[in-house]
Amino acid sequence: MVEISISLIAGILSVIASIYVTYLCYDIYRYNRLNRAWLAVAAGFLLVIARRTIGFITSFGYLPHINNFLKSIEGLLLLVISLLYIYGFLAMRKQFSTFEIVEKKVKEKLK
């Protein structure tokens, strides 16, 4: 029983942390609306919350009649989350390299 309680508490804390991280990503996007990559990362974290919820449902035996379906959805969510993170972070990396180029050009003009 203690293992279930620790697992449950850790799971709930991870969902709360994911909600907070999703908010942070969206907040960063609001300041930088040109970079939609932050929306992709925020969407990934929203899907992490959904995946975690499905994990609770299957781990604790809720809705046993659709358990196999939920596990297959959970696997699909992992793929979508990974693709959103890849897109988001590649787009951000590209923008950071653009910032470096602009910074170099500004420094050259100031000399």
CNS distance restraints for C-alpha pairs under 8 A (distance, minus, plus):
assign (resid   1 and name CA) (resid   5 and name CA) 6.41 0.50 0.50
assign (resid   2 and name CA) (resid   6 and name CA) 6.22 0.50 0.50
assign (resid   3 and name CA) (resid   7 and name CA) 6.00 0.50 0.50
assign (resid   4 and name CA) (resid   8 and name CA) 5.87 0.50 0.50
assign (resid   5 and name CA) (resid   9 and name CA) 6.05 0.50 0.50
assign (resid   6 and name CA) (resid  10 and name CA) 6.05 0.50 0.50
assign (resid   7 and name CA) (resid  11 and name CA) 6.02 0.50 0.50
assign (resid   8 and name CA) (resid  12 and name CA) 6.12 0.50 0.50
assign (resid   9 and name CA) (resid  13 and name CA) 6.13 0.50 0.50
assign (resid  10 and name CA) (resid  14 and name CA) 6.11 0.50 0.50
assign (resid  11 and name CA) (resid  15 and name CA) 6.29 0.50 0.50
assign (resid  11 and name CA) (resid  52 and name CA) 7.44 0.50 0.50
assign (resid  11 and name CA) (resid  56 and name CA) 7.86 0.50 0.50
assign (resid  12 and name CA) (resid  16 and name CA) 6.26 0.50 0.50
assign (resid  13 and name CA) (resid  17 and name CA) 6.08 0.50 0.50
assign (resid  14 and name CA) (resid  18 and name CA) 6.07 0.50 0.50
assign (resid  15 and name CA) (resid  19 and name CA) 6.19 0.50 0.50
assign (resid  15 and name CA) (resid  49 and name CA) 5.73 0.50 0.50
assign (resid  15 and name CA) (resid  52 and name CA) 6.94 0.50 0.50
assign (resid  16 and name CA) (resid  20 and name CA) 6.34 0.50 0.50
assign (resid  17 and name CA) (resid  21 and name CA) 6.16 0.50 0.50
assign (resid  18 and name CA) (resid  22 and name CA) 6.03 0.50 0.50
assign (resid  18 and name CA) (resid  45 and name CA) 6.10 0.50 0.50
assign (resid  18 and name CA) (resid  46 and name CA) 7.48 0.50 0.50
assign (resid  18 and name CA) (resid  48 and name CA) 7.21 0.50 0.50
assign (resid  18 and name CA) (resid  49 and name CA) 6.40 0.50 0.50
assign (resid  19 and name CA) (resid  23 and name CA) 6.32 0.50 0.50
assign (resid  19 and name CA) (resid  45 and name CA) 7.53 0.50 0.50
assign (resid  19 and name CA) (resid  46 and name CA) 7.31 0.50 0.50
assign (resid  19 and name CA) (resid  49 and name CA) 7.25 0.50 0.50
assign (resid  20 and name CA) (resid  24 and name CA) 6.28 0.50 0.50
assign (resid  21 and name CA) (resid  25 and name CA) 6.20 0.50 0.50
assign (resid  21 and name CA) (resid  42 and name CA) 7.69 0.50 0.50
assign (resid  21 and name CA) (resid  45 and name CA) 7.24 0.50 0.50
assign (resid  22 and name CA) (resid  26 and name CA) 6.27 0.50 0.50
assign (resid  22 and name CA) (resid  41 and name CA) 7.91 0.50 0.50
assign (resid  22 and name CA) (resid  42 and name CA) 4.86 0.50 0.50
assign (resid  22 and name CA) (resid  43 and name CA) 7.57 0.50 0.50
assign (resid  22 and name CA) (resid  45 and name CA) 5.61 0.50 0.50
assign (resid  22 and name CA) (resid  46 and name CA) 6.52 0.50 0.50
assign (resid  23 and name CA) (resid  27 and name CA) 6.00 0.50 0.50
assign (resid  23 and name CA) (resid  42 and name CA) 7.53 0.50 0.50
assign (resid  24 and name CA) (resid  28 and name CA) 6.14 0.50 0.50
assign (resid  25 and name CA) (resid  29 and name CA) 6.22 0.50 0.50
assign (resid  25 and name CA) (resid  38 and name CA) 5.73 0.50 0.50
assign (resid  25 and name CA) (resid  39 and name CA) 7.02 0.50 0.50
assign (resid  25 and name CA) (resid  41 and name CA) 6.88 0.50 0.50
assign (resid  25 and name CA) (resid  42 and name CA) 5.33 0.50 0.50
assign (resid  26 and name CA) (resid  30 and name CA) 6.26 0.50 0.50
assign (resid  26 and name CA) (resid  38 and name CA) 6.70 0.50 0.50
assign (resid  26 and name CA) (resid  39 and name CA) 6.38 0.50 0.50
assign (resid  26 and name CA) (resid  42 and name CA) 6.16 0.50 0.50
assign (resid  27 and name CA) (resid  31 and name CA) 6.74 0.50 0.50
assign (resid  28 and name CA) (resid  32 and name CA) 6.35 0.50 0.50
assign (resid  28 and name CA) (resid  38 and name CA) 7.11 0.50 0.50
assign (resid  29 and name CA) (resid  33 and name CA) 5.41 0.50 0.50
assign (resid  29 and name CA) (resid  35 and name CA) 6.80 0.50 0.50
assign (resid  29 and name CA) (resid  36 and name CA) 6.96 0.50 0.50
assign (resid  29 and name CA) (resid  38 and name CA) 5.47 0.50 0.50
assign (resid  29 and name CA) (resid  39 and name CA) 6.63 0.50 0.50
assign (resid  35 and name CA) (resid  91 and name CA) 7.92 0.50 0.50
assign (resid  35 and name CA) (resid  92 and name CA) 7.44 0.50 0.50
assign (resid  36 and name CA) (resid  40 and name CA) 6.79 0.50 0.50
assign (resid  36 and name CA) (resid  88 and name CA) 7.82 0.50 0.50
assign (resid  37 and name CA) (resid  41 and name CA) 6.44 0.50 0.50
assign (resid  37 and name CA) (resid  87 and name CA) 7.02 0.50 0.50
assign (resid  37 and name CA) (resid  88 and name CA) 4.16 0.50 0.50
assign (resid  37 and name CA) (resid  89 and name CA) 6.92 0.50 0.50
assign (resid  37 and name CA) (resid  91 and name CA) 5.85 0.50 0.50
assign (resid  37 and name CA) (resid  92 and name CA) 6.26 0.50 0.50
assign (resid  38 and name CA) (resid  42 and name CA) 6.08 0.50 0.50
assign (resid  38 and name CA) (resid  88 and name CA) 6.29 0.50 0.50
assign (resid  38 and name CA) (resid  92 and name CA) 7.98 0.50 0.50
assign (resid  39 and name CA) (resid  43 and name CA) 5.99 0.50 0.50
assign (resid  39 and name CA) (resid  88 and name CA) 7.76 0.50 0.50
assign (resid  40 and name CA) (resid  44 and name CA) 6.17 0.50 0.50
assign (resid  40 and name CA) (resid  84 and name CA) 5.36 0.50 0.50
assign (resid  40 and name CA) (resid  85 and name CA) 6.79 0.50 0.50
assign (resid  40 and name CA) (resid  87 and name CA) 7.19 0.50 0.50
assign (resid  40 and name CA) (resid  88 and name CA) 5.36 0.50 0.50
assign (resid  41 and name CA) (resid  45 and name CA) 6.36 0.50 0.50
assign (resid  41 and name CA) (resid  84 and name CA) 6.18 0.50 0.50
assign (resid  41 and name CA) (resid  85 and name CA) 5.51 0.50 0.50
assign (resid  41 and name CA) (resid  88 and name CA) 5.61 0.50 0.50
assign (resid  41 and name CA) (resid  89 and name CA) 7.76 0.50 0.50
assign (resid  42 and name CA) (resid  46 and name CA) 6.28 0.50 0.50
assign (resid  43 and name CA) (resid  47 and name CA) 6.26 0.50 0.50
assign (resid  43 and name CA) (resid  81 and name CA) 7.99 0.50 0.50
assign (resid  43 and name CA) (resid  84 and name CA) 7.38 0.50 0.50
assign (resid  44 and name CA) (resid  48 and name CA) 6.26 0.50 0.50
assign (resid  44 and name CA) (resid  80 and name CA) 7.61 0.50 0.50
assign (resid  44 and name CA) (resid  81 and name CA) 4.77 0.50 0.50
assign (resid  44 and name CA) (resid  82 and name CA) 7.62 0.50 0.50
assign (resid  44 and name CA) (resid  84 and name CA) 5.71 0.50 0.50
assign (resid  44 and name CA) (resid  85 and name CA) 6.44 0.50 0.50
assign (resid  45 and name CA) (resid  49 and name CA) 6.40 0.50 0.50
assign (resid  45 and name CA) (resid  81 and name CA) 7.58 0.50 0.50
assign (resid  46 and name CA) (resid  50 and name CA) 6.46 0.50 0.50
assign (resid  47 and name CA) (resid  51 and name CA) 5.98 0.50 0.50
assign (resid  47 and name CA) (resid  77 and name CA) 6.70 0.50 0.50
assign (resid  47 and name CA) (resid  81 and name CA) 6.48 0.50 0.50
assign (resid  48 and name CA) (resid  52 and name CA) 6.01 0.50 0.50
assign (resid  48 and name CA) (resid  77 and name CA) 7.85 0.50 0.50
assign (resid  48 and name CA) (resid  81 and name CA) 7.14 0.50 0.50
assign (resid  49 and name CA) (resid  53 and name CA) 6.17 0.50 0.50
assign (resid  50 and name CA) (resid  54 and name CA) 6.27 0.50 0.50
assign (resid  51 and name CA) (resid  55 and name CA) 6.13 0.50 0.50
assign (resid  51 and name CA) (resid  74 and name CA) 5.66 0.50 0.50
assign (resid  51 and name CA) (resid  77 and name CA) 6.55 0.50 0.50
assign (resid  51 and name CA) (resid  78 and name CA) 7.75 0.50 0.50
assign (resid  52 and name CA) (resid  56 and name CA) 6.30 0.50 0.50
assign (resid  53 and name CA) (resid  57 and name CA) 6.33 0.50 0.50
assign (resid  54 and name CA) (resid  58 and name CA) 6.23 0.50 0.50
assign (resid  54 and name CA) (resid  70 and name CA) 6.52 0.50 0.50
assign (resid  54 and name CA) (resid  71 and name CA) 7.73 0.50 0.50
assign (resid  54 and name CA) (resid  74 and name CA) 6.77 0.50 0.50
assign (resid  55 and name CA) (resid  59 and name CA) 5.84 0.50 0.50
assign (resid  55 and name CA) (resid  71 and name CA) 8.00 0.50 0.50
assign (resid  55 and name CA) (resid  74 and name CA) 7.60 0.50 0.50
assign (resid  56 and name CA) (resid  60 and name CA) 5.91 0.50 0.50
assign (resid  57 and name CA) (resid  61 and name CA) 6.11 0.50 0.50
assign (resid  57 and name CA) (resid  62 and name CA) 4.97 0.50 0.50
assign (resid  57 and name CA) (resid  63 and name CA) 6.90 0.50 0.50
assign (resid  58 and name CA) (resid  62 and name CA) 6.21 0.50 0.50
assign (resid  58 and name CA) (resid  63 and name CA) 7.50 0.50 0.50
assign (resid  58 and name CA) (resid  64 and name CA) 7.33 0.50 0.50
assign (resid  58 and name CA) (resid  67 and name CA) 5.93 0.50 0.50
assign (resid  58 and name CA) (resid  70 and name CA) 7.31 0.50 0.50
assign (resid  58 and name CA) (resid  71 and name CA) 7.45 0.50 0.50
assign (resid  63 and name CA) (resid  67 and name CA) 6.50 0.50 0.50
assign (resid  66 and name CA) (resid  70 and name CA) 6.24 0.50 0.50
assign (resid  67 and name CA) (resid  71 and name CA) 6.26 0.50 0.50
assign (resid  68 and name CA) (resid  72 and name CA) 6.35 0.50 0.50
assign (resid  69 and name CA) (resid  73 and name CA) 6.27 0.50 0.50
assign (resid  70 and name CA) (resid  74 and name CA) 6.05 0.50 0.50
assign (resid  71 and name CA) (resid  75 and name CA) 6.40 0.50 0.50
assign (resid  72 and name CA) (resid  76 and name CA) 6.38 0.50 0.50
assign (resid  73 and name CA) (resid  77 and name CA) 6.10 0.50 0.50
assign (resid  74 and name CA) (resid  78 and name CA) 6.43 0.50 0.50
assign (resid  75 and name CA) (resid  79 and name CA) 6.72 0.50 0.50
assign (resid  76 and name CA) (resid  80 and name CA) 6.40 0.50 0.50
assign (resid  77 and name CA) (resid  81 and name CA) 5.95 0.50 0.50
assign (resid  78 and name CA) (resid  82 and name CA) 6.18 0.50 0.50
assign (resid  79 and name CA) (resid  83 and name CA) 6.26 0.50 0.50
assign (resid  80 and name CA) (resid  84 and name CA) 6.16 0.50 0.50
assign (resid  81 and name CA) (resid  85 and name CA) 6.22 0.50 0.50
assign (resid  82 and name CA) (resid  86 and name CA) 6.10 0.50 0.50
assign (resid  83 and name CA) (resid  87 and name CA) 6.14 0.50 0.50
assign (resid  84 and name CA) (resid  88 and name CA) 5.96 0.50 0.50
assign (resid  85 and name CA) (resid  89 and name CA) 5.90 0.50 0.50
assign (resid  86 and name CA) (resid  90 and name CA) 5.94 0.50 0.50
assign (resid  87 and name CA) (resid  91 and name CA) 6.09 0.50 0.50
assign (resid  88 and name CA) (resid  92 and name CA) 6.21 0.50 0.50
assign (resid  89 and name CA) (resid  93 and name CA) 5.99 0.50 0.50
assign (resid  90 and name CA) (resid  94 and name CA) 6.19 0.50 0.50
assign (resid  91 and name CA) (resid  95 and name CA) 6.33 0.50 0.50
assign (resid  92 and name CA) (resid  96 and name CA) 6.18 0.50 0.50
assign (resid  93 and name CA) (resid  97 and name CA) 6.33 0.50 0.50
assign (resid  94 and name CA) (resid  98 and name CA) 6.39 0.50 0.50
assign (resid  95 and name CA) (resid  99 and name CA) 6.34 0.50 0.50
assign (resid  96 and name CA) (resid 100 and name CA) 6.50 0.50 0.50
assign (resid  97 and name CA) (resid 101 and name CA) 6.46 0.50 0.50
assign (resid  98 and name CA) (resid 102 and name CA) 6.29 0.50 0.50
assign (resid  99 and name CA) (resid 103 and name CA) 6.07 0.50 0.50
assign (resid 100 and name CA) (resid 104 and name CA) 6.22 0.50 0.50
assign (resid 101 and name CA) (resid 105 and name CA) 6.31 0.50 0.50
assign (resid 102 and name CA) (resid 106 and name CA) 6.18 0.50 0.50
assign (resid 103 and name CA) (resid 107 and name CA) 6.23 0.50 0.50
assign (resid 104 and name CA) (resid 108 and name CA) 6.20 0.50 0.50
assign (resid 105 and name CA) (resid 109 and name CA) 6.27 0.50 0.50
assign (resid 106 and name CA) (resid 110 and name CA) 6.23 0.50 0.50
assign (resid 107 and name CA) (resid 111 and name CA) 6.52 0.50 0.50
